[in-house]
Amino acid sequence: MSTAATGTDWGTAVMTSLAAALTMFMEAIPRVVGFLVILLIGWLIAAAVARAVSTILRTVRFNELAQHAGLNGFVQQMGLHTDAAIGECF
């Protein structure tokens, strides 16, 4: 086996490997973009649901209902807050 043939084989092997890696990378781009789009849509839906729940809780005056029902102390002992404005943070 000559050194020239070995050099050509290595060069071909490296180029083939780089081409395969580039092809795999290019094929992954649409999947990554799709993932980011789905993530963004999910985030927007979650924000809309949080805002709707917060509005509903304010409308029915959940804080007052929880206080009258005796749940306010129980909920605070669990480390949660009954403030509907918390939904606005997200």
Secondary structure, 3 states (H helix, E strand, C coil): CCHHHHHHHHHHHHHHHHHHHHHHHHHHHHHHHHHHHHHHHHHHHHHHHHHHHHHHHHHCCHHHHHHHHCHHHHHHHCCCCCCCCHHHHC
